[in-house]
């Protein structure tokens, strides 16, 4: 029976990219938090669970022979000596290669690997040298015709239209995670000041009157757009997923347990349901009677619609879905898959739940991973997070291999 080796500590979001170190008694991994600048590379004793912080870094690290820690920093692959007993870095980091592709979604991913023989392979791209261009927002129509850029600076993701359609809330991940509000017509954006960085694992949530925005990060917090006042709704490791139609409560979770949280005031969350399967991206329908959600431990997951809060009626829509989204009428459900194809499924909820087969709308070749998208109230225009293409650029998206990179590395 599988058993957990590590335990999340206060403020931690995930433990990622584990690697057994030589001897099999120590594990190297990345610790992520709500604030990207606080990510750490750590070594844990597999028996005692004791942890040692090696360094702060925004992306994963890899051990390579003959005793070197490799990690990406500012589009460069760095190498530094690693002592194992006790775990500690020695000397100063040295640059091995430049132009490595780094995913700026905050998931700690960087595109390099090392073979058991110590051969280094990495994805080199000129776009990696300018992270400010990652994650732009562009308009698309329902037929997939790309329109103008909406916003382009700050690594943008998870746009959400306000109920009145006049504004867009979104995350910006550079230089750190925060939420911005943009005018839906002009694209002029304003950064919201928060006491601590927000978590980009959960999309921003609007209040029904379009006057407040709810975010996750060191608990669930509400920001009044008129006064700028920030209020804590609930503390702890809760993730806010969706708002009830009247705005009186939120659907939130801790791991596999769902809770109802009263919005606008500090209160004790009430348990709704617990499931053995990990559920994410839970989105309540406009009438609050149904919920769309993903099931799975990977980015690519099964998509379901179920009755709420009982979950006794359930319909599987697909096995390849990312970030579901209801139409304003509740009669249509949108989602996209890992290939960047946007789908729509018609939904009928009376007298019983009936979901028609999804129809492909269009494909986004350069979709930004780990992000949702937004749809206008009439369902005709889509605000899509994408990564600017480097197709046709010399040196873009090549796989480079380096042998004997260790030779004279620290001389």
N, C-alpha and C positions, 0 to 999 in steps of 0.2 A: 504494500500500500504506500503510495507516495506520501512523503512528509516534508513540510517546509524546512529549509535550511536557514533562511534569513528572515528577519522580522522588521517591518517598516518602523522606524522611529518617528517621533514627533516632527512634522514638517516635511517628511519624505513622501515622494509620489510613487516611486518604483525602483526596483533593483533590476538592472538590465545587462545584457551581454556578458553572462558569466563564462569564465574559462578556468579550468583546473590548471594550477601551476605545477611544475615538475615535482613529483613525489605524490601527487594526488591528495594532499592534506590541506591545501590552501586554495581559495577561490578568488579570482580577480573579477571585479564587476564595477558597473557604473551606478551611482546613486543620483536620482533626479529629484528635484524639488520644484515648488511653484516658481522660484526665482532661478533662472538659468545660470546666473553667475555663481550660484551656490552648489552646482553639481560637483560631485567628488568621485575620484577614482579610488577604490578601496580594495583591501585584501582581507578576507575573512578566514579564520581557522574553521575548517569544516567540522571539527569535533566539538570545540568549545563555543563556537559562535563569536569569539572575540574578533573585533574589527580594527583595522588600522587604516587611517586616511593617508594615501600617498600624495595626492595633489588635487587641487581644484581644476576642473576641465569640463567643457561643455559637451564633449563627445567621448565615445568609448575608448578603451585602451586594450592593447593586445601584447601578450608576452611573446618574445621571439628569442631563439638561441643566438648567442651563448649566455643570455641573461640580460636582455634589454627590454625595456618597456617602450612600445610604440604608441603614439597617440597623435590625433590631428588637432592643430591649433591654427586658426586664421588661415585656412587653406593650405597649410604646410604639414607634412608628416614629420614629427619630431621623434627622436630616440634619446633615451636616458637609461643609464645603468640601474638595474633593480637588484638589490640584495634581498634574499628571501628569509633569512633567519637572523634577526627579526626583520620583517618587511620594511624596506626603506629605499628611497631613491638616493642615488649618489651622483655627485658632479652636476654639471649643467646640461640641459637638453641641447641636442644638436640637430640641425635640419637635414633630413634625408631626401625629401622630394617636395616640390611645390606644385600648386594647382590641383590638389586633391578635392574631389567633390564632397561637400559637407551639406547634409540635410539640415535646413534651418528651422524645421518645425518644432524643435525643442525635444526631439526623441533621442538625442545622443548618437545618431547614426552618422557614420562617415564611411566612404567607399574605399576601403583598403583591406587587405588580408595578407597573411603570411603562411606559407606552406610549412609542413614539419621540417623540411630541409632548410628553411630560412629564406626562401625566395619571396620577394615582396611584389605584390600586384596591386594596382590602384587605378581608379577611374580618374582620369585627368580631364578637366574642363576649364576653359577660359572663364566661364560664368562663375566658377568658384572663387575667382579673385575679386569679385564685387558682390558681396552678400546683400548689399542694399537693393539690388535688383531682384532678389528672390521674393516670390509671393506677391504678385500684383493682382488687382481686381479688374476684370473686363466684363463688358456687356455681351450677352449672346441672345439671339431671338430663339423662338421655339423650334425653328428649322436648323439651328446650329450655325447661323451666320454670325460671325464675330463682329461686334461693333467697336466703339471707342473704349479706351482705358478709363476706368473710374478713378482709381488711385494706384500709385506705383511705389511709394517709398515706405520702408519700415517693415517689410516681410509680413504681408497682410493675410489674414485667414478668418474663417467662420463669420462671414457677413450675415446679419439678421435685420430685416426690415422692421421698422416700428409699426405698430398696428395702424397708425394713421397714414403710413406710407411716405412720410416726409423725411425720415432719417434712417441711417444705417449704423448699427453698432457692429464693431469688428474688433479683432485682436490684431495688435502689431507686436512683433517679436524681436525687433531690433530698436534700441540696444538691449532692452529687456522686455518681458511680457507686460503689456498694459492694454487697456481697452480705449478705443476712440469712437467718437460719434461724428458721422459725416452727413452733410446735407445731401439728400438723395438726388437732387437736381444738379447742384454745382460740384459736388464732390469735396467741398471744403470741409476738412476734418479738424476736430478738437480733441486733444488728449485729456482723458479724465484722470484726475489725481486720486490715487488710492494709497492707503496707509502701507500696503505691502503689495508686491507683484501679484497679478492674477494668474490663475491656472488656465492654460489654453486647452486642457483636456475636455472642457465643457463650454459650449457656446454661450454667449451672453443671452440673457433673458429679459424681454421688455415687460413692463407693467401694461395692463390694458389701456391706460390713458396716455401712454407714450411719454410719460414724464419721469420715469425711473428705470434704471437698468440694474439687473441682479447678476453678480459674478461670483465665481468660486475662487478660493485662495485663502488658506488659513481660516476655513469656515466659509459660510455663505454670507455675502454682504450686498447691501442695496445702496445705490448712489442716486440721489436726487439731482436731476439735471438742471433744475432752476437754481438751487442754492449751492450745489456741489457737495452737500453734506453726505457723508458716508456713515451708514448704520449697520451694525452687525445683526443679522437675523438669527444665526446659530453658529456656535464655534465647533471645532472638531474637524474630523476628516470627511465631512459630508461633501458630496458632489451634487450640484443642482442641475436637473435635467430639463424641466418644463414647468410652466405655470398653469394653474387651473384657469378656466375661461374668465372667471370673475376676478382673478388676481389675488384671491384670498389665501391661497396656499400654493406650495411648491411640491413637485415630485422630486425627491432626492434619494441618494443611496450612500451606503457604506459597504463596499465590497458587494456581496450578493444579496444584501438586505435593502428593501425599499422602504422609504419613510414619507409621511406627509408632514411638511413643515409649514407652519403658519407664517405668512409673509407679513413684513412690516413691523414685527414685534418679536422680542425674545420670548421663546416658548419651548416647551419640551416636545421634540418630534415624536410622532406616533408611528408605530410600525405598521406597514401595509402588508408586505409579503416577503418571504424569503425563498430563494431558489438555489438549487445545487448548480445551476448553470449561470455563468457570468453574463449579465445583461448590461448593455451600454446604449448610449444615445436614445434614451427613452423620450418619446415625443407624444404628448397628449393631443388628441384630436380637438378641433375647435369647440365641439360640444362637451368635451371632457369625458365621454363615455367609452372611448377607445384609446389604445396606446400602441404606437409603432416602436419597435426596438430591435436591436441586434443581439444575437447570441453567438458567443465564441470568444476565444482567447487571443485571436489574431486580428489584424486590421480587416482582413476579408472574413465576413461573418454571415450567418443566416439572418434573414430579415423576416419578422413576424408582425402581424397585427392581432391584438387580443382585446377582449373586453376589460374594462377598468372600473373598479379595482380588483375584480374577482379573478381575472385571467382564465375564466372557465371556457370561454370561446376563443379559439386561436387558429389563425390561418397563416401558413408559411407562404411567403411571396417569392423568395429566391435564396440561393446559397452563396451569392456573391454580391454583397451590398456594403456600402459605406454611407453613413449619415442620412437617415430618412428625413423627409420634410413633408408636412401636410400642406395642401392648398388652403386658401382662406375659407373656402366653402366646406372643406372636409370631404369632398367627393373625389379627390385625387391625391395620390401619394407619390412623391418624387424620391428618387435616390440615384446614386451613381456607384459604379463598381471600380475596382482597382485599375482597370484599363482606361478609366475616364469617360465611360459611356453613361449618359444621363437617361434614365428611364422614368416612365409614368405609368401608374396603375390606377384604374378607376375603382372606387370603393363605394359599396352600398351597405348601409348599416340597418336598414329596415325592410322587411320585418326581421331578417336575420343577416348576419355578416356575410357579404359576398365580395370577393376581390377578383377582378378580371385579370387576365394574363398581362404582365407588364409589356409596354410598347417602348421600343428604343426611340428616343427623340434625336439625340446627336452625341457626338464624341468630342471630348476636349483633349487634344494630343498632349498637352503639357500641363495637365491638372496638377495642382499642388496637393501632395498627399496629406492624409490626416487632417482634412478640413471639410467643413460643410459648405454649402452654397445657398444663395437666397433667390426667391422667385417673387415677382411683383404680384399684387393682388389679383390681377386679371389672368395670371398664368402665362403671359406672353413674353416676358423678358426675364432673363436669368443673370444674376451677378455671380460670376465664377472666379474663384481663386486659381491662378495659374502661374507657372514659372516661365519666364521668357525663354523662347527656344534659342538654342545655340546651333541649330541645324545649319550646315553650310559654312560655319565659322572654322577657320583653320585651327587644328589642335583641339577642337571641342569634342567631348565625349569619346575619347580614346582610352583604351586599356593599356597602361604601361607596365612593364615588368622590369624589376631591378634585381640582378644577381650580385653577390659579393658586396652588398651595400655595407656590410659590417667592417670590411677591410679598412684599416686606418681611421675608423669612424671617430674614435676619441683620442687620436694622436694630437 
